Amino acid sequence: MKFAYRFSNLLGAVYRQGNLNFSRDGNVVISPVGNRISVFDLKNNTSETLPFSTTKNITCVGLSPDGSLAIVVDEDGAAVLVSLITRAILHHFHFHKPVSSIRFSPDGRKFIVTKENVALMYHAPGKKREFNAFVLDKSYYGPYDETTCIDWTDDSKCFVVGSKDMSTWVFGAERWANLIYYSLGGHKDIVVGCFFEKDSLDLYTVSQDGTLCVWESDTELDGLILKKSQDKPKLPRQGEEEEEEESEERDKVEGEEGEVIRGKVETAKEREKKKNVRYKMMSKHFFNKEGDFNNLTAAAYHKPNHILVTGFASGIFHLHELPEFNLIHSLSISDQRIASVAINSSGDWIGFGCSRMGQLLVWEWQSESYVFKQQGHFNNMASLAYSPDGQYIVTGGDDSKVKQGWETPGLKGRCPAVWNTNTGLCFVTFTEHTSSVTNVTFTSSGFVIVSASLDGTVRAFDLHRYRNFRTFTSPRPAQFSSLAVDASGELVSAGAQDSFEIFLWSMQTGRLLEVLAGHEGPVSCLCFSPVQSVLASCSWDRTVRLWDMLDSWQTKETLPLTSDGLAVTYRPDGQELAVATLNGEISFWNPHTATQNGSVAGRHDLQTGRKETDKITAKQSAKGKSFTSLCYSADGESVLAGGQAKFVCIYNIKEQMLIKKFEISCNLSFDAMEEFLDRRKMTEFGSLALVDEGAGDGDGVSISLPGVRRGDMSSRHFKPEIRVSSLRFSPTVVCPSGLVSVVCGSLPDIYVEKLLGFIATCLEKSGHLQFYMTWAQNLLMLHGQKLKNRSGAILPTLQALQKSIQRHFDDLSKLCDFNMYNIRYAVALSKQRGLKRAAEEETEDQEEEDEELSEEMSEASLEDAEMML
């Protein structure tokens, strides 16, 4: 059996860090999520994750003016050039240092990259194939500290760079005679944003302490003079020296009003034209007028509308009209730091990203309403479950959220969430839990979500009214770590990790039915049989117990394990049980006879990495790793297993061997990703990776300890460890029509007849007419000639298929004929009503004409009478 898994979409997170971008038409938001890029279509309300990834978390994204190319840079400075049309990587490049910002010129011919205190100008890649897509044009030095922001003039002649040294530098993109560079001060804190005015060299600069400086240039963009290339001077011969001196003296005499420059006279007018560009501060404005310390963390400026948007560490944003600094709007959208701000091309929509809460919001400032509002899990995601129809996914995490969709920003409640698998968006979030959500599941109807939490409650949520209609509690406080709902949706069970008991409730009444005792350790997992009223419970006491729900909830069987039980699941037909244990094994049991059918030793297949704090090698630490989540495939022939590693393994149960192992992420920003530590970072004092070199805690406030040059050594920094906390197969398999033809064309002749017979049998009973008809059509079209040669042998199969198709044809033809009759009747009725309405209108017109005629006749008779008199 061959598996061809590929990444499809990323759910549970919408924004992590980096800058937001709008597409050229302004209807799409491009958001960095970890080491991937998610694209959100605001008009169609859908999302898509691009099928490429970087080696570490993305920090900045540069979008070309035509929207066809993007340069994506990660934390280490590794960049990829991506085509947003084909979704393919075109070029790899490494800047060797962290990049703070990247920006294309408006004409799309160049782009600027800032790293450390240098601004690098590159020729932008064109539409033709090139050996090196990134060609360095110039390097610009000036700031003494790290650069923070970039902006271009509209004609791509100049650009401006802001820095952490509180200065702003204006550079010429070409060799201008009157502008090489210009340094601007005026700020007392880090420059967060710098923006050119439309079609002008005038500037606005914004600093972190909430100060806005307005700068006016004495030169227009048309006043920039291109510097002529200077040839190397030739050494004069002895005979020519006297002639040159005489000519210089003659030039001096003839040009009394001018100035001699290299033997030529420059008039005062030309000198005035070539004078250097100068800036003057016109005004200075302050955002924090009330005196409260609130750091400005992000800014964006829309040149056509002259609107400045600023975001603050408290989650507040302001809209000002420049240069008058008139406040248009102010609103709090979160209680966390706004990390990125972007404005679309029309200036109507403003995008905000809050990295700590994982929020992405798009605000329409004119109508003061949200266009898009999403928040992912800002902590570890602990569990997930598919709905029975495969349309929705419910997730629960350590942030106590049970998510299903739209969410209020800055929400502090504990909740599950539900995601739409077609759009990739979350449409409801439940906020009733007050502690970590440990498990979530759907009932068989698909309209009820049940979640268990460490707050001591199990809650049921209605997806029709989006409310918590049942809350199940235990007689004594308990922390629930496992959850299961039976096939009927009537029984709800949850296992406690502190009292070692299993609690059983009724969904309809909400009453506690029974407390199942018998385990001598925490209950790690629960699972109901899909065909019987039997509950399987797995515990750290090295046993799996089967509880009969119909026989006074007594223990039916006890299965002994070789190690602590971590996960248990039933096969879809209920005839087999898979159990994962602490020693890395997966054992398979017959639940009816309580006998073991086989086992798989999967510890070596996990292939764990070495954490930066580990004192032992990855090979040694792998001895303590195990699978923590199991799931059967729909046919029951394979089992999916994941645990404390970056790999997910698929095993064939019959052969008891590994079929496929795929990596869930290649993001090196996670811990335990690599098998060996980087020896270049190892010193006699330990790993340099444990030393934080960041500047502050990321929320805009950097208060360091005395004597510390950079960062705050007292703050806690950590890298999240990669692991698989939960995994599920989709209950429904979507097979695109394009793949059906590929599969049918690759089938051997011996399987074509068998597949046709299977399709004929399923088509007779199933209502999925188009699905089976697509398979039948492709088989007959691709193998028609071979089937014709063997028509005698496969005649019964073809007759069965024809019979099934004929039965559906008869049923549908009656329905279609009835619908055609109704449509014709409706059309005839509308025509009749139209004729009747036309006749009424004609009658009314005739009556009006008769009235007008009678009035005219009466007036004429009166006039005749007057004349006779």
N, C-alpha and C positions, 0 to 999 in steps of 0.2 A: 504494500500500500504506500503510495507516494503522497506526501503533504507538501503543498506550496503555499506557505503562509507569508503574507506581506502586511505591512503596516497600513491601517485604513484610516483611523481618526483618533484624536486624542480628546478624551473626556475627563472631567474633574478639575481642569485648570484652564483658565482663559488668559492669564497674564502673570508673569513672574518678575521680570526686570527688563531694562532696556527702553528704547524709545518707540512710541507708537507712530504709525504712518497711515495716511489715507491714500486710497488709489486715486488715479487721475480724475475720474468722474466723481469722486467723493462719496461713493456708495459702499465702499469696502474698507474695513479696518484690518491692518496687518499688525499682528501682535506677537512678540516673542514669548514663547512658553518653554522654559528650560532650554534645551538644545534644539528645539524645533520652532517652526513658524506656523501659527494658526491664522487663517483668513476668515473673517466674519463678513458675510454679505448682509448688509443692513436692510436692503429692500426685500430680499427673498427670505430673510430670517433663517439663514443656514450658516453652517461653519464647515471648514475644511482644514485639515492639517497637511502641509506640504510634505511630499514623500522624501525628504532628505533631512539630515541631522548633522550637527557639528560635534566636535569632540568634547566641548564643554558648554556651559550655559552661555547663551547669546547676550551680549551687552549692547550692541548697537546695530541698526539696520539702515542702510542708505538706499533710497529708491530713485531710479532714473526719472527724468521729467515725463517721458512718454509712458512710464509704468510697465515697461517690458522687462527691465533688469533690476536686480537687487543685489547689493553687496552685504553679506551677513558676516559679522565678526564676533568671535567668542571671547571669553575672559583672557585667554593667553595671547590674543592677537591673530589667531588663525582665521583666515577669511575665505569665503566661497562666493563665487560669482554665479548667480542663479537666474535662469530664465523663468519669469512668472507666467509665460505663455505655455511653454512645454513642461514646466515644473521639473527641469533637469539642471544639474550642476554643470556649468560650462568651464570653470577654472578654479584652481586652488591657489592660495597665496598665503604667506605668513609675514606679518609685520614685526614679529619677534618681541613685541612689547604690547601691553594692554592698550587698546584704542578707546579714547574717550568719546569721540564723535566722528561722523562721516557724512559728507554732504555733496551731492552732485551740483554742478553749475546749472543755471536755468537753460542754457543752450544745449546741455547734455554732452559737451565735448570734454569736460574735465571733472574731476572730483577731488575734494580735499579730505585728508585723513589727519586727525590730530592725535598724537601720542606723546606722553610726557610733556615737554615744553616746546615741541616742534610741530609745525604744520607742513604736511607733505602734499604736494600737488601732483596728481597722476593724470595721464591721458585716459579718458574713459574708453572702454572697449567699444568697438563699432560692430556693425552687422556682419562684417567679413571675418573669416577665420584668421586668427593671429597666433603666432607662436607664443608670445607673451602678452596676455590681455592687460596687465598692469605695467605701464611704462612710466617711470618717475620723471617728472618734468622739472620741478624746482623744490627746494627745501627752504622753509622760512623759519628763521630764529628770531626771537624777541622776548617772549615771556620768560620769567625766571622760575616759574612753578608750572604745575600741570595745567594743560588747556582744558576747557570745559564745554565750549559751544562754538558754532560756526554759523555764518550767514553770508549770502552772496548778494551783490547788486543785481538788478533785473537784467542788465545787459552783460553780465558775467565778466565785467572789467575788473572788479575789485571784490575782496572778501574781508570779513572781520572775524577775529578770534578773541574769545574771552578766556580769562585765566584765573587760577586760584590765587595769584599774587595781587589780585584786586585791580589789574590793569586790563585794558582792551586795546588790541592792535589791529590797525587797518593796513592791509597789504594790497599791492597791485598784482593782478593776475598776469599782466603783461609788463614789459619794461617801460613804465611811464617816466617821462622826464621830470614831471612835477609831483609824483607820488611814488616813493619807494616803500616807505612804511611810515606809520604815524601811531604814536602811543598816547592813549587816553587814560587819565586817572579819575579821581573824583569819588571813588568808592572806598568803603572801609571794611568790606567783606568780599567773599568769593563772588565772582561774576557768574550768574546763573544763565543769563540770556543776553544776546546782543543782536539787534535787528536794524537793517537798513530801511529807510523810508522808500516808498514806491518811486522808481525812476529818479533816484536822488542819492547823494552821498551822505545825507543827514542820517544820524544814528540815534538809537535808543538802547541804553544798557540798563540791565536790572541785576541787582546783587542780592545775596542771600539774606542780608539784614533788612530787606524790604525797601530798598532805595531805587528810584528810577531817575536816570540822568538823560536829559535831552540835549543832543549835540547837533550843532548846525555847521555845515561846511561852507566855505567861501567859494567853492568851485562846483560847477555842475558836472555831470558825467561827460557831457560833450567837451568840457574844458580840459580833459586829460589829454596830454600830448605824448605820442609814442616816441620813445628815445631812439634816435638813429644809431645804427651800428657804426662803431668807430673802427676804422682801419688802423693797423699798427703804423706809427710814424716812421718815415724813411729817414735815414741819416743823411744830412746834407753834405755835399762835397765842398771843398775849400772855395771854389770859384763861385758857388751859389750863395754863400753866407752873406756877402756884402749886398747882393741883389735883394735878398730877403729882408735885410735890415732896412734898406732904402724903401722897399714896398710897405713895410710896417709903419715907417715914419710918414709916408704919403697917406696911408689909411687913417692915421691919427689926425693928420691935418684936415683931410676931407671930411671926417666924421666927428666934428666937434661936439655935436649933440648926442652922439652914441658912445658905445663902449666897445673896445677892441676885444674880441674873443677869437684867438687863434687866427689872427690876421684878417678877420671879418668884422664889419661894423654891425652891432645889434642896436636897433632903435629902442626908445623907451616903450613903445607900444608892444614890440616883441618881447621885451623884458617883462612887461606886465602880464603878457599872455603865458609866459613860462614860469611864473612864480609858483612856489610850492603850495600844495594844498594845506590849508590850515583849518582847525576845528575850534569852535567856541561853545562852551556850555551855556545853553539858553535858559534852562530851568532845572530844578531838582525837586522831586516829589517823594513822599514817604507813604508806604502802605500801612505801617504800624503807627497810626496817629494817636491811638489811645495809650501807647506806651507798653502794651503787653508784648512779651518776647515770643514771636511766632515766625519761625524761619520760612523764607520763601524758597521752595524746592524745585519748582518747574515753571517754565514760561513759554508762551508761543504768541506770535504776532501775525495777524492777517493784514497784508499790505493794502489790498484794494479797499477794505472797509475800515482800515485804521483802528483795529480792535486788538487790544492786548489782553491776553488771558494769563493769569498767574495762579499757581497752586501752592498751598502752604502745608507745613508739617502737621497742622491740626485737622486737615481734611477740608479746609475752606478754599474756595476759589473766587477770584474777582474778575470782572470784565470792565475794562476802562477804554474810553475813547481818547486817542492821542491826536495831537500833542497837548490838548487841553487838560488831560487827565480827569475826564468826567467819569464818575462811577456809573456804569450801566446796570450791573447786576452783581450780587454777592450771594453765595449759597454754600452750605456745608453738605457735602455728598458722602462723607465718611468720617470716621474718627481716627483714621490713620493717615500717614504721610502720602501725599500725591507725588508719585515718582515721575510721571510723564504726562505731558499735555500736547495735543495735536489738534489742528483745525483743518477741516476739509476745504476743497478749492472754492466752494461758493461762500464759505464763511458762516454757514448756518449751523453746522454740527461741530461740536467740540468733544474730542475724545480724552478720557482721563484713565490713567492706570495707577492703581495702588498696589505696590508690590507685597507689602506685609499681609494684606488680607486677600490677595489674589483677585482684586476687583477690576473689571473693565466696564466703563460707562461711556455712553455717548449722549450728550445733552444738546437739545435744540434750544438755544438761548432766547430766540424771539418768542416762541410759544411757551417757554419755561416748562418743558416736558422732556422725559427720557425717551430717546429713540432706541436705545439698547442698554441693558442693565444685567450684568452677569457677575457671579462670584463663584469661584471654585473652592475646593477644600484648601485651607491655608495650613493644615497639618496633615499628618499621615492618614491615608485612606485605609480603613481597616477591613471593609467588606463590601460586596456588591452582589446583585442578583438580577437576572433577566426576568421580564414579564413573560407569561406563557406564550404570547404571540410574538415575542422578540422585538417589539416596537419600543420598549422602554427599558432603562436600566436604573435601578435604585442603588445609591451608594451611601455608606456611613463611614465616619472617620473619627479620629482622635480629637478633632475640633468639635465633636458632639453634634455634627450636622447630619441629618438625613435629607439628602438633596434630590429634588426632581425638577428644579427650574428657576423661574424668576425669583429674585431675592432682594431684600432691602439692604442697601449698602450700610456697612457699619453695624451689622446685626451681631448681637452678643449672645443670642440664644444657642441652645444645643440642638442639632437637628439633622434628619436625613434629607437627601435630595434625589430627585428623579430626572433623568436625562432622556431626551428623545434621540433614538439611534439614527433617525433619518436626517435630522437637522444638526445633531451634535450639541444642542443647547439644553440647558436646565430650565424647566418650566414651573417647578414648585419646590419649595424648601419648607420643611416642618421644623418648628423651633421649640418644641416642648421639652426635649431632653436637657438635662443640666450637667451631664458628664459624658464621657466618651461612649460612642455607639459601637458596640462590639459585633453586632450581627444584624443583617436585614434580609428580608425575604418577601416574595409575593405569595398571595393565596392562589389557588387554582383558577379562580374567576378572573384574576388580573386586575381587579378594581380595589384591592385592599393591600396595603403594605404593613408589615409587622416588623418592629425593630426592638432589639434588646440593648440595654445600656448598663453602665456601671453605676448609674444613679439609683438602681434598685427597682426600675420599672420596665415593663414591656408594653409598648404602645402600638395600637392599630390605627391606621390612617386611611380615610376614605378619599379615593381619587376622583369621585364625582363632585363632592363639596369641598375637598381639600381641608379636612378637619380631622382632629384626633377624637375618634368616637369611642374608643375603648382604652382603658389604662389598667393593666394587670400588675398587681403587687403581691408580695409574699407576706406571710404573717410576721416574720422577723426580717429585718433589713438584710438584703443579700445583693451581691454584685453579679449580674448575669453576664456570662461570657459566651453562651451558646444559645441557639434558637432553632426551632423547627415547627412547621405547620403541616398537618396531615393533608391527604389528597382531597378530602371533602371541605377543608377550610374551617372545620368546626372545632378541632382541638389545637391548642397552642401550648407548646412546651418550651421551657427555658431551663438551662443548667446554671447552677451557682458555682463560683470558683472558691468561695470561702466556706460554705456549709456542706459541700459535696452532695447536695440534693438536687432533684429534678422536680420542677413545679409544672402542674398541668391545669390549664384553664379552659373554660368554654367560651368560644368566640361570641356566641349569641347573648349569653347572660353576663359574661365577664366574671363569673364566680370561679373560685379556686376549687377544682374537682379533687385533686389528689396531690400529695407530696411523695415522690418516689425516692426511697432511701435504700442504700445498699453499696454505693461506691465509697471507697476509702480514700479518695483523692479528688482534686478538682475535676469537674466535668468539662472536658475540652471541646466536645462536638456532639451534636444531636442530628439524627436524620430519620424521617418517617419512610416506611416502605411505600412505594408508589401503587402497590396492588393490594396490600393488606393493612390492617390496623395494628401494625407492629412498629415500635419505636426502638431504634438502635442508639445507644449512648456509649461514648468513648471517654475514657478517663485516664488520669495519670496513675491510677492504681494497677495498670497493666491488664485491664480487662475491657471487653466490649459486652454490654448487657443488652439483651433483646427483651422488651417489655410488651406484653400482650394487652392491648387496649380494650379488648372484649371480655377478658377473663380477669376482672377485678384488678387490672393493672399489675399483674404478677410478673415476676421475672420468668421469661420463657426459656432462655438459654443464656449461658455465660461463656464467652469466648476468651480463652487465655492468650495473652500476647507476650512477646519476648522482651518488650520494653514499654515505656510509657506511651499510651495512645494519644495522638495529636489530632487526627482527622478521620472521619468515617463517612462513607457515602454508599448509597444503593445503586445498583445497575438499573437502567430505565424499566426493565421487565421485572425487577424485584427478585431475581433469582440468584443474585450474587452480591457480596458485600466487600468493599475495598477499605482497608485500614492502613493509615500511615503511622509509624511509630518513631520514637526518639532516636533509635539507632539507624535511621535512614532507610528502613525497609518499607515496602508496600506489600501487604499480604492480602490474599483473596480467599473469601470464605463462602461456604454454602450456608445460608441462614436457616434452611430447613433441617439439615443434618448436623449443623455445628461442626463441620469438618473443613479443614484448610485445603484449598485447591492448588495453591501455589504462592510464590512470593517473588519479589524483585528487589535486589539490593541496589539502591539508587544513590547511595552516598557519594560515590565517585563521579556520578553523572552530574551532581550539582555544581562541581568545579567552582568552589567559592574563591573569592579574592582575599587579599590581605589588607586589613585596615591599617591606617597610619599609626594607630596606637598599639597595634598588636606586637607582642614580644616574641611571638612564634611565627613560623612560616604558614602560608596558606594551606599547604598540604597537611600540616598538623591541626590547624584550626578546622579543616573540613571534617575531621573525625567527630566533631560536636555538632555538625549541621544535619538538618533533616527536612523532610517535606512537611509543610503545615497546611496545605490545601490540596484537595483531590476533586476530580470531576470526571464522570464517564462521558464518552462520546454518545451521540444519538443512537448508533447501532449497537453500543455496548461492547464493541470489539477492542476499544482502546481506552486508556485512562490518561488524563492530563494531570500533571503533578507540578507544584511549585512550592518554593520554601525560602530559606534564608540564603538566597543567591540570586544572580542576575539571569539564570537560565530557567526555562520552562521545558519540561521533558514530557514526551508522549511515548507511552509503552503499549506494545501489543500484548494483550492479556493471554492469548492462547500460546504464543511463542515465548512469552515472558522475557522480552528483549526490548531494547530502546529502538524506536523507529525514527524519532526526530527530536532534536534539541535546538531551540532557538533563543536568541538573546533578546531580552525585553528592552534594553537600552544600552547605548555605547557612551553615555554621558560620564566623562571622567570627573565631573563635579560631585558625583556621588562617591561615598567611601566604599572600600572593599570591591573596587572595580577591577583592579589589576592583581595578577598573581604575585608579582614581585614589586617591591618598593623601588623607587628611583634612587640609584646609588649616588647620583649627583647631589641629592638633597640630604644625604646621610653624613653626619658629622660625629665626632667623638662624644658630643653632648646629646645626640638624638637626631630626629628628623627635622629638617627645616620647614617641612610642610605644616608642622604644628605651631609655627610662629606666625601670628597674624600680622600682615603688613597693610591692612586696610586703614583708611583715614576716618575713624569714627564708627558709630554704630549704624549708620545708614539712614537715620531719620532726620538728618539735617543738624543735629546737635552733637558736637565733638568736644567733650570736656575730658582732657587727658590728665594723667597723673603727673605730678611734678617731676621734671627731668626727662619726660618722654617726648621725643621729637615728633613721632607720628603715631596716630591711633590711640586707643584706650586699652591698655593691657589688663585692666580690671574687668572688662566686659567679656562675656562668654561667647565664643564662636565655635561652631561645630559643622561638620559635613554630614548630611543624612546618609545613612547606610542603605544600600540598595537591597530590596527583598520583595518577594511576591507574597502579599498578605491574603489575597483571594483571587480565584479564577473560576470562570464559568464558560461553558459552551452555549452558544445561542440555540434555543429550542427550535428555531426555524432556520432553514438554510435557503438563502437567496441564490439562485443559479441564473446568471444573465444569459440571454438567448445566444450571445456570441460564444459563450463557453460550451453551450449545448452542442453546437455544430462541431466544435473541436473534439469534444469527447466522443460523439457519434462517429466522426471520421477516423478516430484512432482505435475504435473497437475491433477486435478480431472477429472473423466471420462466425465463430462458434458461439459468441455471446450475443450476436444481433438477434437471433431467433428467441433466445431466452429473455432478452430485454423487451422484445415486442410482446411476448406472452405476458410478462409482468405488467407492461403498460396497459394491455387489453384488460387484465384483471382489475387493476386500480381504476382505470377509466370508467368501468361499469358502476363502481360504487362511489367514486370521489366526485366532489363538486369543482375541483380545480381543473376545469376543462382546458383552458389555454395552456397550462403547464404541461399536461400530458400530450396534448395535441402538438405542441412544439417538438417534443421528443419524437413522437411518431412521424411527423413530417420530415424531420432531419434524418431519421433512420431510413425511411423509404426513399428519400431523394438521393442519399449518399450510397446506399447499398441496394438500390432498386434492381439493377441488372443482375447482380448475384442472387437476389431473392427470386427473380423471375426464372432463373435457371433451376432453382430448387422449389418451384411453386407447389409441386405435389407433396413434398415433405412438410412444408410449412403451411399447407392449406388450412388446417384447424386453427392455427394461431391467427392467420389473416382473417378467417371468418369470425373468430371471437372479437378481433379488433373492429371489424366492420359492423358487427352487431352492436358493440358499445357505442360506436360513433353514430350509428343509425338511431339508436334510442335517444341519445342527446339531441340529434338533429330533429327528431319528431317532437320532442318536448319544446325545444327552442323555436321551431317553426310555428307551433301553435301560439306560443307567446308572442312571437314577432308578428304573426298575422293579426292577433288581437290588438297589439300595439299599433299596427298600421291602420286598422279599422278606427281605433280611437283618434289617431292623428288626423285621418281623413275627415272624421266626423267633426273634430275641433276646427279644422281648416274650413269645412263647409259652413259650420256655424258662424265662424268669424266673417266669412264672405257674406252670409245672409244678413248678419248684423250690420256689416258695412254697407250693403245695398239699402237696407232699411234706413240707416243713418243718412245716406246720400239722398234717398227719396224725401226724408223729412227736411233736410237742408234745402232741397229743390223747392219743396212746398213753401217753406218759410220765405225763400227768395221771391217766389211768385207772388205771395201775399204782400210782401214789401213793395214789389213793383206795382201791384194793383192799387195799393194805398197811395203811392206817389202819383200814379196816373189820375186817381180820383181827386187828389188835392190840386193837381194842375188844372183839371177840368173845372173844378169849383172856383178857382181863382180867375180862370178865363171868363166864366159866366158872370162873375161879379164885375169884372172890367167892362164887359159888354153892357151890363145893366147901367153902370155909371155913365157910359158914353150916350146911351139912349136918353137918360135923364138930362 
